[in-house]
Amino acid sequence: MATAAQWVSGARPFTLPAAMAPVAAGTGAAAALDGASAPRALLALAVALALQIGVNFANDYSDGIRGTDAHRVGPFRLTGSGAARPRAVLAAALGAFGCAAAAGLALVALCGAWWLLAVGAACIPAAWFYTGGRRPYGYRALGEVFVFVFFGLVAVLGTTFAQAGRLSLPALCASVGVGALACAILVANNLRDLPTDAASGKRTLAVKLGDRATRRLYGALVAAAALVLLPVVPGRPWAALTFLVAPLAVAPLKAVLGGAEGRDLLPVLRRTGGLELAYGVVLGLALSL
């Protein structure tokens, strides 16, 4: 039976910045529209965190029963290690998705935009079919696309709209920047797992692109997060403060572009997550000024 510490590790806490950053950025964009709401922001955060934890447990379950995690270099996996029964991990995933649905329903009830229920309903299948089902899209080099859409565009713009009732150019640019960094986390993860994924038949984007191109893609995503701020600064000069987080990108960029492999890429995941969180928080605060 898995210990409490193993369950926490299985939830992969280092990925949670990918849930918090879009809510911070989206709330800042809502504040710029004079529409920020603390209760709605907290509910949006609850939705994002529950979805992230749910997708982590769902991936643990699906990869584990397929045998993809049999020779894993990365963080601890509950199913693949045999520490927890697959049914228990599946139940944890479904429980997290249920919490996300409940928080999402409360958020929609507060903001009155009932059409957002359709957006929220799409998030759960997107989370499950990343590695679940007969033809998971994460095994067909589409993981980055869905991460960009759901952890960038949908998460930031949804947070902004649920509070302000409208969108803006800063909100759109923030969603692209946050989505790019969320993709960078996945790219670094798949770069680390490239040899084992290729051997197990998991055709991630990294497997299709190859080692060198994947490293370049990581650098391009980090650069894109900075460049997308340029249209925002003329109208919102405080947004330039977000460039102050640039030093946080130096270490992970050096590791990826310098050829780090296997376990040496584990710090890259944590640092890229920290970069995304800092980016989202500073940008959100800057937009609210």
Secondary structure as a PSIPRED ss2 file (coil, helix, strand):
# PSIPRED VFORMAT (PSIPRED V4.0)

   1 M C   1.000  0.000  0.000
   2 A C   1.000  0.000  0.000
   3 T C   1.000  0.000  0.000
   4 A H   0.000  1.000  0.000
   5 A H   0.000  1.000  0.000
   6 Q H   0.000  1.000  0.000
   7 W H   0.000  1.000  0.000
   8 V H   0.000  1.000  0.000
   9 S H   0.000  1.000  0.000
  10 G H   0.000  1.000  0.000
  11 A C   1.000  0.000  0.000
  12 R C   1.000  0.000  0.000
  13 P H   0.000  1.000  0.000
  14 F H   0.000  1.000  0.000
  15 T H   0.000  1.000  0.000
  16 L C   1.000  0.000  0.000
  17 P H   0.000  1.000  0.000
  18 A H   0.000  1.000  0.000
  19 A H   0.000  1.000  0.000
  20 M H   0.000  1.000  0.000
  21 A H   0.000  1.000  0.000
  22 P H   0.000  1.000  0.000
  23 V H   0.000  1.000  0.000
  24 A H   0.000  1.000  0.000
  25 A H   0.000  1.000  0.000
  26 G H   0.000  1.000  0.000
  27 T H   0.000  1.000  0.000
  28 G H   0.000  1.000  0.000
  29 A H   0.000  1.000  0.000
  30 A H   0.000  1.000  0.000
  31 A H   0.000  1.000  0.000
  32 A H   0.000  1.000  0.000
  33 L C   1.000  0.000  0.000
  34 D C   1.000  0.000  0.000
  35 G C   1.000  0.000  0.000
  36 A C   1.000  0.000  0.000
  37 S C   1.000  0.000  0.000
  38 A H   0.000  1.000  0.000
  39 P H   0.000  1.000  0.000
  40 R H   0.000  1.000  0.000
  41 A H   0.000  1.000  0.000
  42 L H   0.000  1.000  0.000
  43 L H   0.000  1.000  0.000
  44 A H   0.000  1.000  0.000
  45 L H   0.000  1.000  0.000
  46 A H   0.000  1.000  0.000
  47 V H   0.000  1.000  0.000
  48 A H   0.000  1.000  0.000
  49 L H   0.000  1.000  0.000
  50 A H   0.000  1.000  0.000
  51 L H   0.000  1.000  0.000
  52 Q H   0.000  1.000  0.000
  53 I H   0.000  1.000  0.000
  54 G H   0.000  1.000  0.000
  55 V H   0.000  1.000  0.000
  56 N H   0.000  1.000  0.000
  57 F H   0.000  1.000  0.000
  58 A H   0.000  1.000  0.000
  59 N H   0.000  1.000  0.000
  60 D H   0.000  1.000  0.000
  61 Y H   0.000  1.000  0.000
  62 S H   0.000  1.000  0.000
  63 D H   0.000  1.000  0.000
  64 G H   0.000  1.000  0.000
  65 I H   0.000  1.000  0.000
  66 R H   0.000  1.000  0.000
  67 G C   1.000  0.000  0.000
  68 T C   1.000  0.000  0.000
  69 D C   1.000  0.000  0.000
  70 A C   1.000  0.000  0.000
  71 H C   1.000  0.000  0.000
  72 R C   1.000  0.000  0.000
  73 V C   1.000  0.000  0.000
  74 G C   1.000  0.000  0.000
  75 P C   1.000  0.000  0.000
  76 F C   1.000  0.000  0.000
  77 R C   1.000  0.000  0.000
  78 L H   0.000  1.000  0.000
  79 T H   0.000  1.000  0.000
  80 G H   0.000  1.000  0.000
  81 S H   0.000  1.000  0.000
  82 G C   1.000  0.000  0.000
  83 A C   1.000  0.000  0.000
  84 A C   1.000  0.000  0.000
  85 R C   1.000  0.000  0.000
  86 P H   0.000  1.000  0.000
  87 R H   0.000  1.000  0.000
  88 A H   0.000  1.000  0.000
  89 V H   0.000  1.000  0.000
  90 L H   0.000  1.000  0.000
  91 A H   0.000  1.000  0.000
  92 A H   0.000  1.000  0.000
  93 A H   0.000  1.000  0.000
  94 L H   0.000  1.000  0.000
  95 G H   0.000  1.000  0.000
  96 A H   0.000  1.000  0.000
  97 F H   0.000  1.000  0.000
  98 G H   0.000  1.000  0.000
  99 C H   0.000  1.000  0.000
 100 A H   0.000  1.000  0.000
 101 A H   0.000  1.000  0.000
 102 A H   0.000  1.000  0.000
 103 A H   0.000  1.000  0.000
 104 G H   0.000  1.000  0.000
 105 L H   0.000  1.000  0.000
 106 A H   0.000  1.000  0.000
 107 L H   0.000  1.000  0.000
 108 V H   0.000  1.000  0.000
 109 A H   0.000  1.000  0.000
 110 L H   0.000  1.000  0.000
 111 C H   0.000  1.000  0.000
 112 G C   1.000  0.000  0.000
 113 A C   1.000  0.000  0.000
 114 W C   1.000  0.000  0.000
 115 W C   1.000  0.000  0.000
 116 L H   0.000  1.000  0.000
 117 L H   0.000  1.000  0.000
 118 A H   0.000  1.000  0.000
 119 V H   0.000  1.000  0.000
 120 G H   0.000  1.000  0.000
 121 A H   0.000  1.000  0.000
 122 A H   0.000  1.000  0.000
 123 C H   0.000  1.000  0.000
 124 I H   0.000  1.000  0.000
 125 P H   0.000  1.000  0.000
 126 A H   0.000  1.000  0.000
 127 A H   0.000  1.000  0.000
 128 W H   0.000  1.000  0.000
 129 F C   1.000  0.000  0.000
 130 Y C   1.000  0.000  0.000
 131 T C   1.000  0.000  0.000
 132 G C   1.000  0.000  0.000
 133 G C   1.000  0.000  0.000
 134 R C   1.000  0.000  0.000
 135 R C   1.000  0.000  0.000
 136 P C   1.000  0.000  0.000
 137 Y H   0.000  1.000  0.000
 138 G H   0.000  1.000  0.000
 139 Y H   0.000  1.000  0.000
 140 R E   0.000  0.000  1.000
 141 A C   1.000  0.000  0.000
 142 L C   1.000  0.000  0.000
 143 G H   0.000  1.000  0.000
 144 E H   0.000  1.000  0.000
 145 V H   0.000  1.000  0.000
 146 F H   0.000  1.000  0.000
 147 V H   0.000  1.000  0.000
 148 F H   0.000  1.000  0.000
 149 V H   0.000  1.000  0.000
 150 F H   0.000  1.000  0.000
 151 F H   0.000  1.000  0.000
 152 G H   0.000  1.000  0.000
 153 L H   0.000  1.000  0.000
 154 V H   0.000  1.000  0.000
 155 A H   0.000  1.000  0.000
 156 V H   0.000  1.000  0.000
 157 L H   0.000  1.000  0.000
 158 G H   0.000  1.000  0.000
 159 T H   0.000  1.000  0.000
 160 T H   0.000  1.000  0.000
 161 F H   0.000  1.000  0.000
 162 A H   0.000  1.000  0.000
 163 Q H   0.000  1.000  0.000
 164 A H   0.000  1.000  0.000
 165 G C   1.000  0.000  0.000
 166 R C   1.000  0.000  0.000
 167 L C   1.000  0.000  0.000
 168 S C   1.000  0.000  0.000
 169 L H   0.000  1.000  0.000
 170 P H   0.000  1.000  0.000
 171 A H   0.000  1.000  0.000
 172 L H   0.000  1.000  0.000
 173 C H   0.000  1.000  0.000
 174 A H   0.000  1.000  0.000
 175 S H   0.000  1.000  0.000
 176 V H   0.000  1.000  0.000
 177 G H   0.000  1.000  0.000
 178 V H   0.000  1.000  0.000
 179 G H   0.000  1.000  0.000
 180 A H   0.000  1.000  0.000
 181 L H   0.000  1.000  0.000
 182 A H   0.000  1.000  0.000
 183 C H   0.000  1.000  0.000
 184 A H   0.000  1.000  0.000
 185 I H   0.000  1.000  0.000
 186 L H   0.000  1.000  0.000
 187 V H   0.000  1.000  0.000
 188 A H   0.000  1.000  0.000
 189 N H   0.000  1.000  0.000
 190 N H   0.000  1.000  0.000
 191 L H   0.000  1.000  0.000
 192 R H   0.000  1.000  0.000
 193 D C   1.000  0.000  0.000
 194 L H   0.000  1.000  0.000
 195 P H   0.000  1.000  0.000
 196 T H   0.000  1.000  0.000
 197 D H   0.000  1.000  0.000
 198 A H   0.000  1.000  0.000
 199 A H   0.000  1.000  0.000
 200 S H   0.000  1.000  0.000
 201 G C   1.000  0.000  0.000
 202 K C   1.000  0.000  0.000
 203 R E   0.000  0.000  1.000
 204 T C   1.000  0.000  0.000
 205 L H   0.000  1.000  0.000
 206 A H   0.000  1.000  0.000
 207 V H   0.000  1.000  0.000
 208 K H   0.000  1.000  0.000
 209 L H   0.000  1.000  0.000
 210 G C   1.000  0.000  0.000
 211 D H   0.000  1.000  0.000
 212 R H   0.000  1.000  0.000
 213 A H   0.000  1.000  0.000
 214 T H   0.000  1.000  0.000
 215 R H   0.000  1.000  0.000
 216 R H   0.000  1.000  0.000
 217 L H   0.000  1.000  0.000
 218 Y H   0.000  1.000  0.000
 219 G H   0.000  1.000  0.000
 220 A H   0.000  1.000  0.000
 221 L H   0.000  1.000  0.000
 222 V H   0.000  1.000  0.000
 223 A H   0.000  1.000  0.000
 224 A H   0.000  1.000  0.000
 225 A H   0.000  1.000  0.000
 226 A H   0.000  1.000  0.000
 227 L H   0.000  1.000  0.000
 228 V C   1.000  0.000  0.000
 229 L C   1.000  0.000  0.000
 230 L C   1.000  0.000  0.000
 231 P C   1.000  0.000  0.000
 232 V C   1.000  0.000  0.000
 233 V C   1.000  0.000  0.000
 234 P C   1.000  0.000  0.000
 235 G C   1.000  0.000  0.000
 236 R C   1.000  0.000  0.000
 237 P H   0.000  1.000  0.000
 238 W H   0.000  1.000  0.000
 239 A H   0.000  1.000  0.000
 240 A H   0.000  1.000  0.000
 241 L H   0.000  1.000  0.000
 242 T H   0.000  1.000  0.000
 243 F H   0.000  1.000  0.000
 244 L H   0.000  1.000  0.000
 245 V H   0.000  1.000  0.000
 246 A H   0.000  1.000  0.000
 247 P H   0.000  1.000  0.000
 248 L H   0.000  1.000  0.000
 249 A H   0.000  1.000  0.000
 250 V H   0.000  1.000  0.000
 251 A H   0.000  1.000  0.000
 252 P H   0.000  1.000  0.000
 253 L H   0.000  1.000  0.000
 254 K H   0.000  1.000  0.000
 255 A H   0.000  1.000  0.000
 256 V H   0.000  1.000  0.000
 257 L H   0.000  1.000  0.000
 258 G C   1.000  0.000  0.000
 259 G C   1.000  0.000  0.000
 260 A C   1.000  0.000  0.000
 261 E C   1.000  0.000  0.000
 262 G H   0.000  1.000  0.000
 263 R H   0.000  1.000  0.000
 264 D H   0.000  1.000  0.000
 265 L H   0.000  1.000  0.000
 266 L H   0.000  1.000  0.000
 267 P H   0.000  1.000  0.000
 268 V H   0.000  1.000  0.000
 269 L H   0.000  1.000  0.000
 270 R H   0.000  1.000  0.000
 271 R H   0.000  1.000  0.000
 272 T H   0.000  1.000  0.000
 273 G H   0.000  1.000  0.000
 274 G H   0.000  1.000  0.000
 275 L H   0.000  1.000  0.000
 276 E H   0.000  1.000  0.000
 277 L H   0.000  1.000  0.000
 278 A H   0.000  1.000  0.000
 279 Y H   0.000  1.000  0.000
 280 G H   0.000  1.000  0.000
 281 V H   0.000  1.000  0.000
 282 V H   0.000  1.000  0.000
 283 L H   0.000  1.000  0.000
 284 G H   0.000  1.000  0.000
 285 L H   0.000  1.000  0.000
 286 A H   0.000  1.000  0.000
 287 L H   0.000  1.000  0.000
 288 S H   0.000  1.000  0.000
 289 L C   1.000  0.000  0.000
